[in-house]
Amino acid sequence: MCLIKFFNRRIKLFTIWDIKLSQLSAMILMLIIVKLVPVILQVPYLWLIIGLVLIVLRPLYVMFIKKGNI
């Protein structure tokens, strides 16, 4: 069985609480990483903004542009 299909089936069991708790755990993990490697804070803001735009493109496309079975 394809791993992507497995996770697609499992993600349908998530509630909004599960998603938000996952997001919170990711934020806490990033805080730990920044605390352990403080040189990350010296990255220019332009690179952070470019990274943010690249990361958010796919979810925005799926949410507002892609035609699906609704």
C-alpha distances in whole Angstrom, upper triangle without the diagonal:
4,6,9,7,7,11,12,12,13,16,17,19,21,24,27,28,25,25,28,28,25,27,30,28,28,31,33,30,32,35,35,34,37,39,38,38,41,41,39,41,43,41,43,42,41,38,37,37,36,33,33,33,30,28,29,29,25,26,29,28,25,27,30,30,26,27,24,24,26
4,5,5,6,9,10,11,13,15,16,18,20,23,25,27,23,23,26,26,23,25,28,26,25,29,30,28,29,33,33,31,34,37,36,36,38,39,36,38,40,37,39,38,38,34,33,34,32,29,29,29,26,24,26,25,22,22,26,24,22,25,28,27,24,24,22,22,25
4,5,5,6,9,10,11,12,15,16,17,21,23,24,20,20,23,23,20,22,25,23,22,25,27,24,26,29,29,28,31,33,32,32,35,35,32,35,37,35,36,36,35,32,31,31,30,27,27,27,24,22,23,24,20,21,24,23,21,23,27,26,23,24,22,23,25
4,5,5,6,9,10,10,13,15,16,19,21,22,19,18,21,22,18,20,23,22,21,24,26,24,25,29,29,27,30,33,32,32,34,35,31,34,36,33,35,34,33,30,29,29,27,24,24,24,22,19,20,20,17,17,21,20,17,20,23,23,20,21,19,19,21
4,6,5,6,9,10,11,14,15,19,21,22,19,19,22,23,20,22,25,24,23,26,28,27,28,31,31,31,33,36,35,35,38,38,35,37,39,37,38,37,36,33,32,32,30,27,27,27,25,22,23,22,19,19,22,21,18,20,23,23,20,20,18,18,20
4,5,5,6,9,10,12,14,17,20,21,18,17,21,21,18,21,24,22,22,25,27,25,27,30,30,29,32,34,34,34,37,38,35,37,39,37,38,37,37,34,32,33,32,28,28,28,26,23,24,24,21,20,24,23,20,22,25,26,23,23,20,20,22
4,5,5,6,9,10,11,15,17,18,14,14,17,17,15,17,20,19,18,22,23,22,23,27,27,26,29,31,31,31,34,34,31,33,36,33,35,34,34,31,29,29,28,25,24,25,23,20,21,21,18,17,21,21,18,19,23,23,21,22,19,19,21
4,6,5,7,9,11,14,16,18,15,14,18,18,16,18,21,20,20,23,25,24,25,28,29,28,31,33,33,34,36,36,33,35,37,34,36,34,34,31,29,29,28,25,24,25,23,20,20,20,16,15,19,18,15,17,20,21,18,18,16,16,17
4,6,6,8,10,13,16,18,15,15,19,19,17,20,22,22,22,25,27,26,27,30,31,31,33,35,35,36,38,39,36,38,40,38,39,37,37,35,33,33,32,29,28,28,26,23,23,24,20,19,22,21,18,19,23,23,20,20,17,16,17
4,5,6,7,11,14,15,12,12,16,16,14,17,20,19,19,22,24,23,25,28,28,28,31,33,33,34,36,37,34,35,38,36,38,36,36,34,31,32,31,28,27,28,26,23,23,24,21,19,22,23,19,20,24,25,22,23,20,19,20
4,5,5,9,11,13,10,9,13,14,12,14,17,17,17,20,21,21,23,25,26,26,29,31,31,32,34,35,31,33,36,34,35,33,33,31,28,29,28,25,24,24,23,20,19,21,17,15,19,19,16,17,20,22,20,20,18,17,18
4,5,8,11,13,11,11,15,16,14,16,19,19,20,23,24,24,26,28,29,30,32,34,35,35,37,38,35,36,39,37,38,36,36,34,31,31,31,28,26,26,25,22,21,22,19,17,19,20,16,16,20,21,19,19,16,15,15
4,7,10,11,9,10,14,14,14,16,19,19,20,22,24,24,26,28,29,30,32,33,34,35,37,39,35,36,39,38,39,37,37,35,32,33,33,30,28,29,28,24,23,25,22,19,22,23,20,19,23,25,23,23,20,19,18
4,7,8,6,7,10,11,10,13,15,15,16,19,20,21,23,25,26,27,29,30,31,32,34,36,32,33,36,34,36,34,34,32,29,29,30,27,25,26,25,22,21,23,20,17,20,21,18,18,21,24,22,23,20,19,19
4,5,5,7,9,10,11,13,14,16,17,19,20,21,23,25,26,27,29,31,32,33,34,36,33,33,37,35,36,34,34,33,30,30,30,28,25,26,26,23,21,23,21,18,20,22,19,18,21,24,23,23,21,20,19
4,5,5,6,9,10,11,12,14,15,17,18,20,21,23,25,26,27,29,30,32,32,34,31,31,34,33,33,31,32,31,27,27,28,25,23,24,24,21,19,21,20,16,18,20,18,16,19,22,22,23,21,21,19
4,5,5,6,9,10,10,12,14,15,16,18,20,21,23,24,26,27,29,30,31,33,30,30,34,32,34,31,32,31,28,28,29,26,24,25,26,22,21,24,22,19,21,23,21,19,23,26,25,26,24,24,23
4,6,5,6,9,10,11,12,14,15,16,18,20,21,23,24,26,27,28,30,32,29,29,33,31,33,31,32,30,27,27,28,25,23,25,25,21,20,23,21,18,21,23,20,19,23,26,25,26,24,24,23
4,5,5,6,9,10,11,13,14,15,17,19,20,21,23,25,26,27,28,30,26,27,30,29,30,27,28,27,24,24,25,22,19,21,21,17,16,19,17,14,17,19,17,16,20,22,22,23,21,22,21
4,5,5,6,9,10,11,12,14,15,17,18,20,21,23,24,26,26,28,25,25,28,27,28,26,27,26,22,23,24,21,19,21,21,18,17,20,19,16,18,21,19,17,21,24,24,25,24,25,23
4,5,5,6,9,10,11,12,14,15,17,18,20,21,23,24,25,27,25,25,28,27,29,27,29,27,24,24,26,23,21,23,23,20,19,22,21,18,21,24,22,21,24,27,27,28,27,28,26
4,5,5,6,9,10,11,12,14,15,17,18,20,21,22,24,26,23,23,27,25,27,25,27,25,22,23,24,20,18,21,21,17,17,20,19,16,19,22,20,19,23,25,25,27,25,26,25
4,5,5,6,9,10,11,13,14,15,17,18,20,21,22,24,20,21,24,23,24,22,24,22,18,19,20,17,15,18,18,14,14,18,17,14,17,20,19,18,21,24,24,26,25,26,26
4,5,5,6,9,10,11,12,14,15,17,19,20,21,23,20,20,24,23,25,23,25,23,19,21,22,19,17,20,21,17,17,21,20,18,20,23,22,21,24,27,27,30,29,30,29
4,5,5,6,9,10,11,12,14,15,17,18,20,22,19,20,23,23,25,24,25,24,20,22,23,20,18,22,21,18,19,22,21,19,22,25,24,23,27,29,29,31,30,31,30
4,5,5,6,9,10,11,12,14,15,16,18,19,16,17,21,20,22,20,22,20,17,18,20,16,15,18,18,14,16,19,19,17,20,22,22,22,25,27,27,29,28,30,30
4,5,5,6,9,10,11,12,14,15,16,18,15,15,19,18,20,18,20,19,15,17,19,16,14,18,18,15,16,20,20,18,20,23,23,22,25,28,28,31,30,32,31
4,5,5,6,9,10,10,12,14,15,18,15,16,19,19,22,21,23,21,18,20,22,19,18,21,22,19,20,23,23,22,24,27,26,26,29,31,31,34,33,35,34
4,5,5,6,9,10,11,12,14,16,14,15,19,18,21,20,23,20,17,20,21,18,17,21,21,18,19,23,23,21,24,27,26,26,29,31,31,34,33,35,35
4,5,5,6,8,10,10,11,13,11,12,15,15,17,17,19,17,14,16,18,15,14,18,18,15,17,21,21,20,23,25,25,25,28,30,30,33,33,35,35
4,5,5,6,9,10,10,13,11,11,15,15,18,17,20,18,15,18,20,17,17,21,21,19,20,24,24,23,25,28,28,28,31,33,33,36,36,38,37
4,5,5,6,9,10,13,12,13,16,17,20,20,23,21,18,21,23,20,19,23,23,21,23,26,26,26,28,31,31,31,33,35,36,39,38,40,39
4,5,5,6,8,10,9,11,14,14,17,18,20,18,16,19,20,17,18,21,21,19,21,24,25,25,27,29,30,30,33,34,34,38,37,39,39
4,5,5,5,8,6,7,11,11,15,15,18,16,14,17,19,16,17,21,21,19,21,24,25,25,27,30,30,30,33,34,35,38,38,41,40
4,6,6,9,9,9,13,14,18,18,21,20,17,21,23,20,20,24,25,23,25,28,29,28,30,33,34,33,36,38,38,42,41,43,43
4,6,9,9,11,14,15,19,20,23,20,19,22,24,21,22,26,25,24,26,29,30,30,32,34,35,35,37,39,39,43,42,44,44
4,6,6,8,10,12,15,17,20,17,16,20,21,19,20,23,23,22,25,27,28,29,31,33,34,34,36,38,38,42,42,44,44
4,5,6,8,10,13,15,18,16,15,19,20,19,20,23,23,22,25,28,29,29,31,33,34,35,37,38,39,42,43,45,45
4,5,5,8,11,13,16,14,14,17,19,17,19,22,22,22,24,27,29,29,30,33,34,35,36,38,38,42,43,45,45
4,5,6,9,11,13,11,10,14,15,14,15,18,19,18,21,23,25,25,27,29,30,31,33,34,35,38,39,41,42
4,6,8,9,13,12,10,14,16,14,15,19,20,19,21,24,26,26,27,30,31,31,33,34,35,39,40,42,42
4,6,9,11,11,11,14,15,15,16,19,20,20,22,25,27,28,28,31,33,33,34,35,37,40,41,44,44
4,6,8,7,7,11,12,11,13,16,17,17,19,21,24,25,25,27,29,30,31,32,33,37,38,41,41
4,5,6,7,9,10,11,13,15,16,17,19,21,24,25,25,27,29,29,30,31,33,37,38,41,41
4,5,5,6,9,10,10,12,14,15,16,18,21,22,22,24,27,27,27,28,30,34,35,39,38
4,5,5,6,9,10,11,12,14,15,17,20,21,21,22,25,25,26,26,28,32,34,37,37
4,5,5,6,9,10,11,12,14,16,18,20,20,22,24,25,25,26,28,31,33,36,36
4,5,5,6,9,10,10,12,14,17,18,18,20,22,23,24,25,26,30,31,34,34
4,5,5,6,9,10,11,12,15,16,16,18,21,21,21,22,24,28,29,33,32
4,5,5,6,9,10,11,14,16,15,17,19,20,21,21,23,26,28,32,32
4,5,5,6,9,10,12,14,15,16,18,19,20,21,22,26,27,30,31
4,5,5,6,9,11,12,12,14,16,17,18,19,20,24,25,28,28
4,5,5,6,10,11,10,12,15,15,16,16,18,22,23,27,27
4,6,5,8,10,11,11,14,15,16,16,17,21,22,26,26
4,6,7,8,10,11,13,14,15,16,17,20,21,24,25
4,6,6,6,9,10,11,12,13,14,18,19,22,22
4,6,5,6,9,10,11,11,12,16,17,21,21
4,5,5,6,9,10,10,10,14,15,18,19
4,5,5,6,9,10,10,13,14,17,17
4,5,5,6,8,9,13,14,17,17
4,6,6,5,6,10,12,15,16
4,6,6,5,8,9,12,13
4,6,7,9,10,13,12
4,6,8,10,13,13
4,6,9,13,13
4,6,10,11
4,7,9
4,6
4
